[in-house]
Amino acid sequence: MTSQVLFNPLTYIDRLTHGGFTPEQARASAEALESAFTESVATKADVAELRRDVSDVETRLRSEISETEGRLKLQMSEGEARLRLDIAQSKHDILRWAFGFNLVLIGAIFAIVKFAH
């Protein structure tokens, strides 16, 4: 998206040295200029494309977050239902055990009373 500039560093160095620069100065100047030409600069179109890309990523992330939240809520509901069922089953088991224990205890009391007479 960025335009390129054609630059011949050898011609540039020759012109500078003919103009009074030392070869080292001319070479340093050519390297600096070539570096400046080759570095990418973002254009308005580059920035607009980047904004579109960021917007697309943001949209996808929001969608994925929403889907993940939905799955988590469903899993939590299922987990809560299983937990409630487990608690109800535990209560039922405890009541059965307590009732059975009381029956055995009453039976033992009757046996002791009958044996005592």
N, C-alpha and C positions, 0 to 999 in steps of 0.2 A: 504494500500500500504506500510505502514511502518511495519517493523518486531517488534515482541514483545520479550522481554527478560523475562524469568521466574526468579523471585527473591523471595526468602523466607526471609522476614525481621526478623522473629524470630530466624532462624538459624544464620543469620548475626549478630544479637545482642548478641546471646550466644557466638559466636566466638570472638567478640570484648571484651565482658566482661571477658572471659577467658584469653584474651590477655592483660588485664590490663586497659581497658577503664572502666569508671564509667557507671552505667546503663543509666544515663542521656545522657552521651556522645555517647554511643552506639545507643540509641534510636534516637538521633538527626541525627547521621550519617546515620542510616537506613532510616529515613524519607527523608533525602536529596537525598540519592541514589535511593530510590524508586520513588521519584518525578522526578528525572532525567531520569529514565528508562521509566516512563509513559508519559512524555511529547512527543508530536509528533514532529518529525523533517521532513522537506520536503526533499524528494529524488528528483533525476533528473527526474524520471518518474512523480512525483507529479507536478513539475514545468512545464514539457512538457504538462501534461493534463490541467493544469491551463492556459497555453498559448493557447491551442486549444480552451478551453472554452471562453477565452477572445476574440479570433479571431472570433469564432462563434457569440458571442454577437455583436462584432463590425460589422460583415457582416449583421446581422439582423437589427441593428440600421441604417446602411447606406441605406439598402433597404427601411426601414420604412420612413427615412428622404426623400429619393427620391420620394416615393409614396406620401408623405404629400406635398412635393413641387409641384408635378404635380397637385394634387387636389387643392392646393391654387392658382396656376397659372390659372387653369380652372375657379375657383370661381371668381378670379379677372377679368378674361376676360368676364365672364358672367355679373359680376357687372358693368364693364365698358360699356358693350353693353347696359345694362338696363339704366345706367346713361345717355349715349348718346341719347337713345330713349326718356328719360324723358326730356332732354334739348331740343331736337328737338320738342317734343310735346309742351313744354312751349313756345318756340319761335313761334310756329304755333298759339297757343292760344293768345299770346300777339299781334301778327300781326292781327288776326281776331278782337280782341278787339279794336285795334287802327283803323282799317279800319271801323268798325262799328261806333266808336266814331266820326270819320271824316265824315261819311255819315250823322249822326245825326246833327253834327255841320253845315254841308253844308245845310241840310234841314232847320235848324233853321235860317240860314242866308237868305235863299230864302224866308222863311216865314216872316222874319222881313222886307226884301226889298219889298215884295208884300204888306204887311200891311202898310208900309210907303208910298206907292204910292196911 
